[in-house]
Amino acid sequence: MTYDQLPKNMKNPITRVYWDILAKKRGTMAGKRAFDVICSVLLLLLLSPFMLVLAAAIKFDSPGPVFYRQMRVGKYGHDFKIYKFRTMVQNAEKIGPPLTTGKDPRITRIGLLIRRLRLDEFSQLLNVLNGSMSLVGPRPEVRRYVEQYSPEYMATLLVRPGITAPASIAFRDEAKILKAGENPEKTYVAKILPPKMAMDLDYIKHISVWNDVRIIFRTVITVF
């Protein structure tokens, strides 16, 4: 894809700067994709017994599907379905807000443990394998928040979204921050999204396979 082929809402002087940065790192981006494919295949093979046990626990704990699928915005602004192990009651999005805060009553018993250990993210290895996500990259947002992006924020859509990112580590207690505000969505857009985007843009400036490896290890250490 060329810069001129980007969606109109993504083309602006700031996005062009980041486009040019990535254009000079084609080898890095190819290596990053190869790293994603190799690691996702190995991890899926290694974790498959555990994931089967986790799937059984989810089904036993509450009625509904094993996976929760939600539309997110990915690279170049294209929509894709993200896969997560279900941690909430069935049809949770229809009986409450899109954001979860603190001890949300929609979260199931096993779901609380899954969220605490970030086990719901394991299924996103399927997204990495099919190319809609990367192991490391800006966390994908729902369309309603992307529509509120500033021109600079649009640059985060120049790369595949990731399972983890520096912003994910920094805001691992995001639910507590949201719970403290009167309006979780306004709190997210006003107080959490700006520093997250700043971290994501800094990640793009210094994108490399080695940096991804460091972020993955930091994530593992933070979670466990």
Backbone torsions as a table, in degrees:
resi	resn	phi	psi	omega
1	MET	NA	141.8	175.8
2	THR	-99.5	166.3	180.0
3	TYR	-60.1	-38.4	-178.7
4	ASP	-65.0	-20.9	-178.9
5	GLN	-87.7	-4.0	177.7
6	LEU	-64.8	153.1	174.1
7	PRO	-56.4	147.0	-176.2
8	LYS	-56.3	-37.5	-176.7
9	ASN	-71.9	-8.0	178.4
10	MET	-98.2	-14.2	-175.2
11	LYS	-89.4	114.9	176.4
12	ASN	-160.1	166.1	-176.3
13	PRO	-57.4	-35.7	-178.2
14	ILE	-71.8	-44.2	177.9
15	THR	-61.1	-35.7	180.0
16	ARG	-61.3	-37.0	178.4
17	VAL	-61.0	-45.6	-179.8
18	TYR	-70.9	-33.9	175.4
19	TRP	-59.1	-45.1	-179.1
20	ASP	-65.8	-35.7	177.5
21	ILE	-62.3	-45.7	-178.6
22	LEU	-70.7	-31.8	179.8
23	ALA	-62.9	-27.5	179.7
24	LYS	-85.1	-3.2	-177.0
25	LYS	-120.6	37.2	-178.8
26	ARG	-60.5	-39.3	178.4
27	GLY	-64.1	-40.8	177.8
28	THR	-62.5	-43.0	-178.4
29	MET	-67.4	-36.3	177.0
30	ALA	-66.6	-41.0	178.1
31	GLY	-65.8	-36.8	178.5
32	LYS	-63.9	-41.8	179.3
33	ARG	-67.3	-40.8	178.3
34	ALA	-63.1	-41.9	177.6
35	PHE	-60.9	-42.5	178.8
36	ASP	-60.3	-47.6	-176.7
37	VAL	-64.7	-48.5	-178.4
38	ILE	-61.5	-47.0	-177.6
39	CYS	-67.7	-40.4	-178.9
40	SER	-65.9	-38.8	177.9
41	VAL	-64.9	-48.0	-179.3
42	LEU	-63.3	-42.4	-179.1
43	LEU	-68.0	-38.7	178.1
44	LEU	-64.1	-40.3	177.6
45	LEU	-66.2	-43.6	-177.6
46	LEU	-69.0	-39.3	-174.3
47	LEU	-93.1	-5.3	-174.6
48	SER	-55.7	-41.8	177.5
49	PRO	-61.9	-43.3	179.6
50	PHE	-65.0	-39.7	-179.6
51	MET	-66.4	-32.8	176.1
52	LEU	-66.8	-40.9	177.1
53	VAL	-64.4	-42.0	179.5
54	LEU	-63.5	-41.2	178.6
55	ALA	-62.7	-41.6	179.1
56	ALA	-64.3	-40.2	-179.9
57	ALA	-64.0	-38.8	179.5
58	ILE	-65.4	-44.0	-179.9
59	LYS	-66.3	-38.2	-178.8
60	PHE	-70.1	-33.9	-174.2
61	ASP	-74.4	-36.7	-177.1
62	SER	-159.4	151.5	178.6
63	PRO	-68.6	147.1	179.1
64	GLY	132.6	175.2	-178.7
65	PRO	-72.2	162.3	177.6
66	VAL	-72.2	-42.4	-177.3
67	PHE	-100.7	145.9	171.4
68	TYR	-105.9	123.6	-179.2
69	ARG	-110.3	132.1	-179.6
70	GLN	-140.0	143.6	177.9
71	MET	-76.2	128.6	175.7
72	ARG	-127.8	167.6	179.1
73	VAL	-101.1	125.4	-177.3
74	GLY	-112.7	-151.4	-176.6
75	LYS	-57.7	135.4	-179.1
76	TYR	61.3	20.0	176.1
77	GLY	79.8	11.8	-179.7
78	HIS	-81.9	140.1	177.1
79	ASP	-76.7	146.5	174.2
80	PHE	-150.7	161.9	178.8
81	LYS	-95.0	122.3	178.2
82	ILE	-91.9	141.2	180.0
83	TYR	-104.2	128.2	175.0
84	LYS	-136.2	145.1	171.1
85	PHE	-64.8	132.7	-175.0
86	ARG	-67.2	129.3	179.8
87	THR	-120.4	-0.8	-178.1
88	MET	-125.6	168.4	178.8
89	VAL	-63.4	159.4	-179.8
90	GLN	-61.5	140.3	-179.9
91	ASN	61.5	33.5	-179.1
92	ALA	-60.4	-33.9	-178.2
93	GLU	-67.2	-17.5	-179.5
94	LYS	-91.0	-11.0	-176.9
95	ILE	-120.3	15.5	178.9
96	GLY	-172.3	176.9	-178.1
97	PRO	-69.3	162.2	-179.7
98	PRO	-69.4	-20.9	179.1
99	LEU	-100.1	144.9	177.0
100	THR	-105.9	139.3	-178.3
101	THR	-130.0	129.4	175.6
102	GLY	54.3	-135.2	-179.8
103	LYS	-89.0	72.3	179.3
104	ASP	-62.3	126.5	-177.8
105	PRO	-63.9	-14.0	179.6
106	ARG	-79.1	-15.4	-178.7
107	ILE	-75.8	130.5	-179.6
108	THR	-76.9	170.7	-179.5
109	ARG	-62.9	-50.2	179.0
110	ILE	-69.9	-29.4	179.5
111	GLY	-63.2	-33.2	179.4
112	LEU	-64.5	-42.0	178.0
113	LEU	-68.8	-42.1	-180.0
114	ILE	-60.0	-43.9	179.7
115	ARG	-66.3	-40.4	-178.0
116	ARG	-61.1	-37.5	-179.0
117	LEU	-98.4	5.6	179.5
118	ARG	59.4	29.8	-178.3
119	LEU	-73.2	-20.3	-179.6
120	ASP	-65.6	-18.8	-178.2
121	GLU	-79.2	-17.4	-176.2
122	PHE	-56.9	-37.7	-177.6
123	SER	-66.8	-15.3	178.5
124	GLN	-72.2	-6.9	171.7
125	LEU	-60.6	-27.1	175.4
126	LEU	-67.2	-37.7	176.6
127	ASN	-66.8	-37.3	178.2
128	VAL	-64.4	-43.2	-178.2
129	LEU	-64.7	-38.3	-178.8
130	ASN	-84.4	-0.9	173.1
131	GLY	91.8	-0.5	180.0
132	SER	-81.7	-17.3	178.8
133	MET	-138.7	170.9	175.0
134	SER	-122.8	165.3	175.3
135	LEU	-63.8	-39.8	-179.7
136	VAL	-127.8	134.6	179.6
137	GLY	166.4	172.2	178.8
138	PRO	-55.9	134.8	178.6
139	ARG	-64.8	135.3	-177.9
140	PRO	-73.1	138.5	179.6
141	GLU	-104.6	164.1	173.4
142	VAL	-78.1	160.5	-174.3
143	ARG	-58.3	-36.0	-175.3
144	ARG	-63.0	-29.8	177.8
145	TYR	-85.6	-34.8	177.8
146	VAL	-62.8	-34.2	178.6
147	GLU	-65.8	-13.9	177.7
148	GLN	-100.4	4.6	-179.7
149	TYR	-63.4	143.0	170.7
150	SER	-78.3	166.6	178.1
151	PRO	-53.3	-39.0	-179.2
152	GLU	-65.9	-39.6	-178.7
153	TYR	-62.1	-27.6	-177.9
154	MET	-61.0	-22.4	-179.9
155	ALA	-65.0	-22.8	179.3
156	THR	-68.4	-14.5	179.4
157	LEU	-88.6	6.2	178.6
158	LEU	-82.2	-11.4	179.6
159	VAL	-125.4	163.3	176.6
160	ARG	-65.5	140.0	174.4
161	PRO	-68.1	159.2	-175.4
162	GLY	-121.8	165.6	175.0
163	ILE	-71.3	-37.6	177.5
164	THR	-136.2	166.9	-178.0
165	ALA	-165.6	163.2	175.6
166	PRO	-54.7	-36.7	179.3
167	ALA	-66.5	-33.4	178.4
168	SER	-65.1	-37.6	179.5
169	ILE	-70.6	-45.4	-178.0
170	ALA	-64.5	-34.9	-177.7
171	PHE	-110.4	40.9	179.7
172	ARG	-66.0	-21.9	177.9
173	ASP	-104.8	34.7	-177.1
174	GLU	-55.6	-39.6	-177.5
175	ALA	-59.4	-35.3	179.4
176	LYS	-67.8	-38.3	179.1
177	ILE	-66.2	-41.9	-179.5
178	LEU	-65.9	-37.3	-179.1
179	LYS	-64.8	-31.6	-177.3
180	ALA	-72.1	-21.6	-179.0
181	GLY	-88.7	155.3	179.6
182	GLU	-71.4	-36.8	179.9
183	ASN	-122.6	101.5	-176.1
184	PRO	-54.0	-41.8	-178.1
185	GLU	-66.4	-41.9	178.4
186	LYS	-66.4	-38.3	177.7
187	THR	-62.5	-42.5	-179.7
188	TYR	-62.5	-50.1	-176.8
189	VAL	-67.1	-37.9	-174.3
190	ALA	-86.4	-36.2	-171.6
191	LYS	-111.6	-27.8	-175.8
192	ILE	-101.0	-44.5	-175.9
193	LEU	-59.6	-45.2	-178.6
194	PRO	-58.1	-51.1	178.6
195	PRO	-66.9	-30.4	175.8
196	LYS	-62.2	-47.3	-179.3
197	MET	-62.9	-37.9	178.4
198	ALA	-61.4	-42.2	178.1
199	MET	-66.5	-39.9	179.9
200	ASP	-64.7	-40.4	179.7
201	LEU	-68.1	-36.8	176.5
202	ASP	-66.4	-36.6	176.9
203	TYR	-60.5	-43.9	-179.1
204	ILE	-63.0	-39.0	179.7
205	LYS	-60.8	-34.2	-175.4
206	HIS	-114.0	27.1	-175.4
207	ILE	-62.5	133.5	177.6
208	SER	-166.7	159.9	178.4
209	VAL	-64.6	-41.7	-179.2
210	TRP	-63.1	-39.3	178.0
211	ASN	-64.5	-37.6	176.6
212	ASP	-61.5	-42.8	179.3
213	VAL	-60.5	-43.8	179.5
214	ARG	-62.4	-42.2	-178.6
215	ILE	-66.8	-38.5	178.1
216	ILE	-62.5	-44.6	179.3
217	PHE	-65.9	-38.5	176.6
218	ARG	-62.3	-37.4	179.1
219	THR	-65.1	-46.9	-179.9
220	VAL	-59.6	-45.5	-179.8
221	ILE	-63.5	-41.2	-178.7
222	THR	-65.1	-42.5	-176.7
223	VAL	-71.6	-43.9	-171.9
224	PHE	-101.1	NA	NA
